[in-house]
Amino acid sequence: MMIIKSISELRQAIKQKRAELPKATVGFVPTMGYLHRGHASLLERARKECSIVVLSIFVNPLQFGPNEDFERYPRDVERDLAIAKSAGADIVFFPQVSEMYPKPTKTIVGVSGVTERLCGASRPGHFDGVATVVTKLFNIVLPDFAYFGMKDAQQVAVIEQMVYDLNIPLTIVPCETLREDDGLAMSSRNVYLSDEERQQAIVLSRALSDAEQALEAQQGAITVEQLRTVVTDRIASAPLAVIDYADILTYPALEPMDQIREGERFIIALAVKFGRTRLIDNRIYNR
């Protein structure tokens, strides 16, 4: 496994590997590090489907607001490299901020519509930072396939829209959310939770399960507001939970819904704070 810190060296390494492997395909997994089994599953799928697997580890300052956790975002490079190697990465791109942004950035990639609700509403500028760094990484790596976890379903929708609008020649591969045994979605931020917060955080997945049961019980004859109430009532049962949002929107357009229609794909998306830790989760339905 190669560990590369410079853009020029990475481009050369990928070029050489493509030359050595006729008809090679490059699978790319962009991350901010502090890897867990969810990240490993993305690498493993890329390993099965592609000739060359590239992982990036870069905590991107552009997607953090002034009062967010850029400095305290968890980092453990040695652990990350061990996971990357065991999951089948060929190359790990591990640049410093000065390598990705040697001068102040004057070009920002913005995606409208799908960024205006959910995390886009509560974290202004976040998705501009995501879209900008992902565009840079795509231009550096030039992958054939890029793998993203569906835990951040809005991010997947934003990136798919960006790739479509800008005719970026690659395929986005959405991958299933991996969960702990008790249902909590795997996240690098879970490490911030106190024991009590961690115990109560399973309320997110339970709220989504309640919604699933309500939909099945009503055979779809449930209003959007009734479904939202099912979700928020469950979250409110956890004393430490503070709801940022609990929304029901079409997917992937992320537009408001007035009712649940037959054949419409929609998402129940949650963001809930436990102390200083903000967790997200979601479930997508086809009715």
Protein Blocks (a to p, Z undefined) as FASTA:
>chain_A
ZZdfbfklmmmmmmmmmmmmghiacdddddeejiafklmmmmmmmmmmpmbdcddddddf
klpcfklcklmpccdfklmmmmmmmnopabdcdddfklmmmbacfbdcddehjlmgmjlm
mmghklmmmmmmmmmmmmmnopabdcddfklmmlmmmmmmmmmmnopacddddddddddf
kopacdfklmmpcfklmmmmmmmmmmmmmmmmmmmmnnopacfklmmmmmmmmmmmpmkb
ccfbdcddddfklpacfbdcehiacdddddddehjbccdddddddZZ
